[in-house]
Amino acid sequence: MEPLPALEERIRAHIPLTRHLGFHLEHHSPGELILRAPLKPNSNDKGTFFAGSQAALLALAGWALTTLEAERVLAPADVVAVESSLKHHAPAPFDARLTATAEADVLTHFRQRLQDKGRGKLALAVTLTGPDGEAATTFEGVYMARYMEEAI
C-alpha cells in the first residue's frame, strides 16, 4: 500500500472523529503535506467551515506530517501534539486545502534527534486555504515523536 493511503487507513481506524471529516491526504514531499477536506460534512449553520472541524483538521495535518517524517527515520513512531495555536482570518465557505510545512533546517534537526536519541520535536505550520489561495486559518504546532513498539 502507498504511504498516504496506509496512513489514512491508520488514522480512521484509531481516531474515530476523523471518520466524519471526509479528509484525504493528497500529497507528501519532505517537509510538506497537503490534506483536502470538503465543506459539506464540516459546515456550520452559516454555511462555512465549522471552527471545530478546522481545528481537528489543522491538528491532524500537523500530526500526519510529523508521523510521515518520523517514520522515514524510525518506525513505528508515536506522535503527539505538545503545543498548538490557531488563528481564524476569514470565514471559509469552501472545500479546504490544508498545507502543513516544516522548514528544512528544523526538519534536519528533527531527523538528527530521532536518529541520535530516538525522539524529537518538530515545529511546523499549517495553512487552511480555499480556491483563491488566501489563508482563512493558520495553525502553528509542535509535535513530539518517539519510537514505540506499537503506534497508530
Secondary structure as the mmCIF struct_conf table of DSSP 4:
data_model
#
loop_
_struct_conf.conf_type_id
_struct_conf.id
_struct_conf.beg_label_comp_id
_struct_conf.beg_label_asym_id
_struct_conf.beg_label_seq_id
_struct_conf.end_label_comp_id
_struct_conf.end_label_asym_id
_struct_conf.end_label_seq_id
HELX_RH_AL_P HELX_RH_AL_P1 PRO A 3 HIS A 14
HELX_RH_3T_P HELX_RH_3T_P1 PRO A 16 HIS A 20
TURN_TY1_P TURN_TY1_P1 LEU A 21 LEU A 21
STRN STRN1 HIS A 24 SER A 29
TURN_TY1_P TURN_TY1_P2 PRO A 30 GLY A 31
STRN STRN2 GLU A 32 ALA A 37
BEND BEND1 LEU A 39 LEU A 39
HELX_RH_3T_P HELX_RH_3T_P2 LYS A 40 ASN A 42
STRN STRN3 SER A 43 SER A 43
TURN_TY1_P TURN_TY1_P3 ASP A 45 LYS A 46
BEND BEND2 GLY A 47 THR A 48
STRN STRN4 PHE A 49 PHE A 49
HELX_RH_AL_P HELX_RH_AL_P2 ALA A 51 VAL A 73
BEND BEND3 LEU A 74 PRO A 76
STRN STRN5 ALA A 77 HIS A 88
BEND BEND4 ALA A 90 ALA A 90
BEND BEND5 PHE A 94 PHE A 94
STRN STRN6 ALA A 96 THR A 101
HELX_RH_AL_P HELX_RH_AL_P3 ALA A 104 LYS A 117
BEND BEND6 GLY A 118 GLY A 118
STRN STRN7 ARG A 119 THR A 129
TURN_TY1_P TURN_TY1_P4 PRO A 131 ASP A 132
STRN STRN8 ALA A 135 TYR A 147
BEND BEND7 GLU A 149 GLU A 150
#
